Amino acid sequence: MIPDEAVEAAAKKLYQAGGLVVWDSEDESIRNYFRRNARSALEAAAPHLMAAAWEEGRIDGYADAQRGFDTAMNPYEGLPDA
């Protein structure tokens, strides 16, 4: 499931990419249109992103374990919003 916060952020970016700028004062039906498109795109991309992240983590975790680093730490946890 894609978090609502991610959908909202993606919807705003799609909205702005179309040259529109005043998201908060836009009609709700327009915002919902962009939210539906954003959710659809994120759901399509999510399996690919998860597979890439899993593979990157597997490779990095193996290399870190070989060097004696703690592999239980999640480097993606607590990142600031983009």
For each residue, the residues with C-beta under 8 A, 3 or more apart:
1:
2: 6 7 39 42 43 46
3: 6 7
4: 7 8
5: 8 9
6: 2 3 9 10 42
7: 2 3 4 10 11 35 38 39 42
8: 4 5 11 12 35 38
9: 5 6 12 13 81
10: 6 7 13 14 38 39 41 42
11: 7 8 14 15 31 34 35 37 38
12: 8 9 15 16 23 34
13: 9 10 16 17 38
14: 10 11 17 18 34 37 38 41
15: 11 12 18 20 23 26 31 34
16: 12 13 19 20 21 23
17: 13 14
18: 14 15
19: 16
20: 15 16 23 26
21: 16
22: 25 26
23: 12 15 16 20 26 31
24:
25: 22
26: 15 20 22 23 30 31
27: 30 31
28: 31 32
29: 32 33
30: 26 27 33 34
31: 11 15 23 26 27 28 34 35
32: 28 29 35 36
33: 29 30 36 37
34: 11 12 14 15 30 31 37 38
35: 7 8 11 31 32 38 39
36: 32 33 39 40
37: 11 14 33 34 40 41
38: 7 8 10 11 13 14 34 35 41 42
39: 2 7 10 35 36 42 43
40: 36 37 43 44
41: 10 14 37 38 44 45
42: 2 6 7 10 38 39 45 46
43: 2 39 40 46
44: 40 41
45: 41 42 48 49
46: 2 42 43 49 50
47: 50 51
48: 45 51 52
49: 45 46 52 53
50: 46 47 53 54
51: 47 48 54 55
52: 48 49 55 56
53: 49 50 56 57 76
54: 50 51 57 58
55: 51 52 58 59
56: 52 53 59 60
57: 53 54 60 61
58: 54 55 61 62
59: 55 56 62 63
60: 56 57 63 64
61: 57 58 64 65 71
62: 58 59 65 66
63: 59 60 66 67
64: 60 61 67 69 70 71
65: 61 62 68 69 71
66: 62 63
67: 63 64
68: 65
69: 64 65
70: 64 73
71: 61 64 65
72:
73: 70
74: 77
75:
76: 53 79
77: 74
78:
79: 76
80:
81: 9
82:
